[in-house]
Amino acid sequence: MRRVFLSPPARRILRILLLLLFLWSAIWSAMYVTGRWLLRHRIPVSPSNVFLDRNGRLLYEAVAPDSQKMRPVPLSRIPRPCIEATIATEDRRFYEHPGVDPAAVLRSMLQYLRTGKIRSGASTITQQTVRLLYMAPKERSRRSVWRKLKEMWFALSLERVAGKDEILSGYLNHLYYGNFAIGIDAASRSYFGVPVSDLDLAECSLLAGLPQNPALYDPLTNLPRAKRRQKKVLALMVKAGYISEEDAKFAAEEPLNFSSESFQIKAPHFVMMVQQLLERELGVNRVRAGGLKVYTTLDYGLQEIAERVVRRDLKALQSSPDFPGRNVNDAALVSMDPRTGQVIAWVGSPDYFDRDHAGAVDAAMSLRQPGSALKPITYAAAFDPKLPHPYTPATVLLDLPKVFYDSNGEPYQPVNYDRKWHGPVSLRTALACSYNLVAVKVLEHVGIGRFLALAEKMGLYHLPYTQANLSLTLGGGEERLVDVTSAYAVFATGGEFVPPIAILRVEDSQGRTLLRDVPIREKDKHRSKERVLDPRVAFLITDILSDDIARSPAFGRFSQLYLPRPAAAKTGTTTDWRDNWTIGYTPDLVTGVWVGNADGSPMEGVSGISGAGPIWHDFMMAALRNVPPSRFERPPGLVQVRICSDSGLLATPLCPHQRMEWFIEGTEPKKKDDQWQEIPIDVRTGLRASPGTPPQYVEKKLFRVLPPEARFWGEKHGFPQPPPESNSRASILILSPEESGSYVYSRSASASEQQLKILVSISAVVSEVRFYVDGQMIGSDRSEPWEAWWPLTIGKHLLRVEAIGKDGNRIAVAERRFVVYGK
C-alpha cells in the first residue's frame, strides 16, 4: 500500500480537529450523564411551615410546600393561552435556544458593563426549571457567577435528555404563584376555584404575571396593580405574535371572578397575608424550604366571633324586609390592640371560598374610598394648637350652600348626607353628625398639605399627593381598611403611632428565632412607636366621637355607635353607595368594618350606620364582654369652660343652650356670647324702638341674631331676625356669587343646566330687589329669599343689585365682579 503523507500544517489541523471532536464528545457525554442524573435526583420535599395563633392554636399547616397544594397536570391539559402567556413573559425564544439563550446572556453582560449592575438574569425557562427542581433554596437565591455557570451547565445538560415540552411541563407545575399555590393548576384553583383546563386568555394572562413577584401582584389584595401586570403580559403576547391587539384589549377588559377551592384552613385571609409577609422578609425560596413555625398575633377565639358576627349581620342586612334588594354581599373586619398594634381578628370576606361573590378577595387589604371616616384626621389637624388660628370643638361654622373651587378652577359644592342645611353649627356637632360642607370648610382652613402630612404620620400612605382637592376629607382618595383602623388607634393611644403587626415571631426547625414583631406594611419596617399627635388633640377627637348626645341629631340616641362603656366611633359612606365603614375604639380595642361588594358595584341605600355599624357594634360587645370598662386618659393642659352652644362663646344668662366644653389651654374663648340679645321693639310698628319711643310701647324680645349669610336660614327654621330700626339705612350683602369668583361654562353640557344662583341679604324692610348683569335687568324678587338665576355666559361680568323701599325709591345698591371661563 501506498502511504499517504500529510504536510506538518495539515497534521496540526487534523490533531486540532480530533481534539475538538474529543472535547465535544466528552462535553456531550458529560451533559448527557448530568442530564440523566438530574432526572433521577430532585431536591427532596421540604418540611412543613406551621401557622399558629397567639395562643399556639393551629391555623394552617403548609404540608410539604412542594406538594401542599400542588397538582401536577400534563401539558396537554394546560390551555394554549396559559402556555403562550408564560413563554411570552418569561422566555420568548424558548423553543429556539438549546437551554441557554446567547442573545439574552450577551444583553445582560452589556447591561452589566454599562451600569455596573445586573439588570436582568437572562434566565431561560430551562434555567429557571433547573433552579426550581435541582438547586437547594439557599443556592437559588445566591447571586454569584459560579451559581450562574452551574445553572447554565445544568440547563444545557437537561435539554440533552428531556424534550422542550417535558421541561415546560415541569416548569409550569413547579412555579410558585403566591397564596400557597405551587404549579399552575394549584394557582387556578386558588385564585379562580376551577382546574387549569377551564381558564381563558384573561385568566391565563393574569396568572402568568404573578411568579415574578407573587406578593406584589396578588390580585386578591391589590387588583389594580395585578391588572396593570396583566396588561403588560398581554402586550408581550401581542409582540410575540400569539394574539392580536383586539384579543388583548378584550382580555384586559374582561371581569375576573376570584374564588378558591375549599381546603382546611382557619382565618384564611389572615394566613395568606402572613404568608406574604414571610416572603417579603425571608424571600420566596426560604419560605419554600419549609421548617418554619410562625406565631401570629391572631386570637382565634375572637376571630371566630368576628367571622360569626360578619356572616350573621350581613345575612340580616340582605334579608331585611324593610330594605329589599340592597345588593350588599361583602364585608370585612380588622381588630387590633391599639397599644401594641397586634392584629387580633381579621376577616377579609364572609366566605373565603364563595365563588359567586369573589370571596377570596381580601377586602381588608383592598383600596377603597373611606368616605367620612377621614374627617377626624381633618379636625385633628384643625385643633392643633400650633396652627396660626386653631379651631376648637366650640368653633361655629355655617353649614349653608357654598361653592368651592379646585386648583383648575372647577366648581365643587358638597352636600350633606341628609340633604339638609343646618345653619350655624359647632365643630363638635359637625364632626359627631358628619356634616360634609363643614368638614370641607375645616380642610380649607387647615390646608391640604397639612392634612396629608398628618395622615401620612398616622399611617395612611395611599392618599393622593398629586391632584389632591378638598373632597379628600369626604373620602376622595382611597385607603385600606387595615390602614384606616390603624390610624384610629392613634386617637385611642392618645396620639401615639404604633405600627400594626401580624407576626409575633418566626422560628426555624432548630428553634432559632428568625423574625420578631413583623409589621404588616413595609413602610413601617423602619418606624416604631412614636408620638404623631398632640395628646390633647387626640383627647378632643375621642371626646367628640364618644359623645352620644352630640351625634343624636344625625343618628339618634343609643345607635349602633353606642357601647355601654367609653367608646368612640365614626361612620363613612361614599356618595355612590359603593363603600361604607364604621371605625371605632375603646382604650383596649380598635376595630374597623367595611361593607360593600368585592366587584365595586353600588349598594342600594346602605350607609355606614346601617351596614357596617351593626357588625362593629356586635363584635365590640362580644369581644369586650369579659374586659372591665376603662376610661380614656385625659392629658394635662386641658380646661373646661361653660359656653353658649350656638355661638361657641362664653355663656351669658340670655343663652338658652349652654354646655361645658373642653379646650386646649390658651384656645378657650374670651368673649361673651353676643348672638342671643334682648332687643327693644316698638309694639306699634313692629320695628326696633328708638330713643324717642314712649316706654309704654317698648317691649323687650329675645332674638338669636345671626350673621347676614344665615338670616334667611334662621327665618326658615324658627329664628326670626330682629327688625331694622325705623330710621336705619338699608344695606345689601351679596352671598352669591363670591367676590372675584370664577365659574366654568362647559361647552359639552346643556346651557339650560348651567345657571348661576344670585342670592342676597337685605338689612332693612324693602318692597322689591332688582338684579342686573352687565347693565341688563335679569329679574326681580318681592319676598325672601332675595334671589335670581342667570344663564352662564363666558367672559367678565358685573352684577348690580338694587333694593327698592316701600315708597318705590331705591334705598340701597351693591355691586360685584365675577368671571366665567369656558372649557
NORTA-V983770 format. One record per run of one state. SS is the DSSP state (H for helix, E for strand, L for the rest). FROM is the first residue (numbers start at 1). TO is the last residue. If there is no record, write none. Layout:
BEGIN
ss->SS from->FROM to->TO
ss->SS from->FROM to->TO
END
This chain:
BEGIN
ss->L from->1 to->7
ss->H from->8 to->40
ss->L from->41 to->48
ss->E from->49 to->52
ss->L from->53 to->57
ss->E from->58 to->62
ss->L from->63 to->74
ss->H from->75 to->77
ss->L from->78 to->79
ss->H from->80 to->90
ss->L from->91 to->101
ss->H from->102 to->115
ss->L from->116 to->124
ss->H from->125 to->134
ss->L from->135 to->136
ss->H from->137 to->140
ss->L from->141 to->144
ss->H from->145 to->161
ss->L from->162 to->163
ss->H from->164 to->172
ss->L from->173 to->175
ss->E from->176 to->176
ss->L from->177 to->181
ss->E from->182 to->182
ss->L from->183 to->183
ss->H from->184 to->191
ss->E from->192 to->192
ss->L from->193 to->195
ss->H from->196 to->198
ss->L from->199 to->200
ss->H from->201 to->208
ss->L from->209 to->222
ss->H from->223 to->240
ss->L from->241 to->244
ss->H from->245 to->253
ss->L from->254 to->258
ss->E from->259 to->259
ss->L from->260 to->267
ss->H from->268 to->282
ss->L from->283 to->283
ss->H from->284 to->288
ss->L from->289 to->292
ss->E from->293 to->296
ss->L from->297 to->299
ss->H from->300 to->319
ss->L from->320 to->329
ss->E from->330 to->336
ss->L from->337 to->341
ss->E from->342 to->347
ss->L from->348 to->366
ss->E from->367 to->368
ss->L from->369 to->370
ss->H from->371 to->383
ss->L from->384 to->395
ss->E from->396 to->399
ss->L from->400 to->403
ss->E from->404 to->405
ss->L from->406 to->410
ss->E from->411 to->412
ss->L from->413 to->422
ss->E from->423 to->426
ss->H from->427 to->432
ss->L from->433 to->435
ss->H from->436 to->446
ss->L from->447 to->447
ss->H from->448 to->457
ss->L from->458 to->469
ss->H from->470 to->474
ss->L from->475 to->478
ss->E from->479 to->480
ss->H from->481 to->492
ss->L from->493 to->495
ss->E from->496 to->497
ss->L from->498 to->500
ss->E from->501 to->507
ss->L from->508 to->512
ss->E from->513 to->519
ss->L from->520 to->521
ss->H from->522 to->524
ss->L from->525 to->529
ss->E from->530 to->531
ss->L from->532 to->534
ss->H from->535 to->545
ss->L from->546 to->551
ss->H from->552 to->555
ss->L from->556 to->567
ss->E from->568 to->573
ss->L from->574 to->578
ss->E from->579 to->585
ss->L from->586 to->589
ss->E from->590 to->596
ss->L from->597 to->607
ss->H from->608 to->623
ss->L from->624 to->637
ss->E from->638 to->644
ss->L from->645 to->649
ss->E from->650 to->650
ss->L from->651 to->657
ss->E from->658 to->664
ss->L from->665 to->671
ss->E from->672 to->672
ss->L from->673 to->675
ss->E from->676 to->682
ss->L from->683 to->687
ss->E from->688 to->688
ss->L from->689 to->694
ss->H from->695 to->697
ss->E from->698 to->704
ss->L from->705 to->707
ss->H from->708 to->716
ss->L from->717 to->724
ss->E from->725 to->725
ss->L from->726 to->731
ss->E from->732 to->736
ss->L from->737 to->740
ss->E from->741 to->745
ss->L from->746 to->750
ss->H from->751 to->753
ss->L from->754 to->754
ss->E from->755 to->762
ss->L from->763 to->767
ss->E from->768 to->773
ss->L from->774 to->775
ss->E from->776 to->781
ss->L from->782 to->785
ss->E from->786 to->791
ss->L from->792 to->794
ss->E from->795 to->804
ss->L from->805 to->809
ss->E from->810 to->822
ss->L from->823 to->823
END
